[in-house]
Amino acid sequence: MAAQPTKPIVLDPTGADHHGEHRQLRAHGAAVRVDILGVTAWSITDPDVLKRLLKSKDVSKDGRAHWPDFQDVVQSWPLALWVGVQNMFTAYGADHRRLRRLVGPALSARRVDDLAGVVEMIVATLLDDIEALPEEVIDLREHLAHPLPIAVIGHLMGVPADQREGFRAVVDGVFDTTLSAEEQEVNTSRLYAALDGLIAARRAEPGDDMTSLLIAARDEEGDGGGLSGAELRDTLLLMISAGYETTVNVIDQALSLLLTHPEQLAHVRAGRADWSDAVEETLRLEPAVKHLPLRFAVADIALPDGQTIARGEAILASYAAANRHPGWHDDPDTFNIRRPAQDHLAFGHGIHFCLGAPLARLEVATSLRMLFTRFPELHLAVPADRLEPLGSLISNGHQQLPVRCRLTGPRRP
């Protein structure tokens, strides 16, 4: 068994050096206790152990039922929303199956295929806007990575155009782990006000969108199979936040990786790989979510290294650290879009595997293809080491992604 620290490892809420932090976690074996803004949990970084736990009936996401500290924690923890929501993200057993059944049709393969044209149209409009900007240096996170997912999820969920920027601001706050408990409480209040506004708008004018369908399930199903009022709001919160923030980060990371690894971009341009290969390797190397709070042990869980996660203890799925585990991939810290095995845990594993994965993949691959076709000379406007990380131990992206779309000096021979 690897040596364990005498105290939990305190995770940096700013995410300033997450790769170094993940190496530190892995050095202690499959699992190590960590401090997440004052809450102790077991960080799981071994991919085999993590997969087993994510599929185990002895692991729950329902803190109300399976975490003795739940009531105390939700009073003051900045990440209380992550364990306090009532939707399929925190559901267990039959409740999870019921909620997933209601949401699944919105993200079916057919519906995602139908969205391909919508995604291309939105990307084309955004690229037109970028080309028309007078600035020489353009922040692609602001002008592409952000607006594309919020427009797509807005279309899918029926969010009126004039409400989308409001959602963007409050969803960003949910993932910001540098905010105090008081600041998060204010952000949560604004978030639920925005959700109530969306519900009111779609109840007054129903459409062919997921919000209207979920409202109908809430209003019409009287057999217990529909949604409670809290489940309706929190299901909308889950779909909008998961469908927006995570995709922003994957677009951001894919662009920065391709721009700093021109030999990998050349593989795509020469037909030796395709855009989906670049997307999958980005998801492995720089997943949108580094750590996902929280899960809970329903029973004592014995780990392969002799440690035991006791019943009622919290578990942190450390996806980014697991994705780079040296026992899973050769040369795991290298960006290689021609990697023979592109396995990763970026979308989770087991019954909570992300329903939005096909849509996220579609958005990222489409934006890469169309962007590099329109701007073949695209390049970073700053050295890669000057890209500042987001202030989050959850989200994995950059504060800005400044680029130049065209060469400004003499053309290279």
Secondary structure, DSSP 8 states (H G I E B T S, - for coil): -----SS-EE--TT-TTHHHHHHHHHTT-SEEEEEETTEEEEEE--HHHHHHHHH-TTEES-HHHH-TTHHHHHHH-TTHHHHH--STTT--THHHHHHHHHHGGGG-HHHHHHHHHHHHHHHHHHHHHHHH---SSEEHIIIIITHHHHHHHHHHHT--HHHHHHHHHHHHHHH-TTS-HHHHHHHHHHHHHHHHHHHHHHHHS--SSHHHHHHHHHHH--SS-S--HHHHHHHHHHHHHHHHHHHHHHHHHHHHHHHH-HHHHHHHHTTSS-HHHHHHHHHHHS-SBS-EEEEEESS-EE-TTS-EE-TT-EEEE-HHHHHT-TTTSSSTTS--TT-S-----TT--GGG--TTHHHHHHHHHHHHHHHHHH-TT-EESS-GGG--B-S-SSB--BS--EEESS--SS---
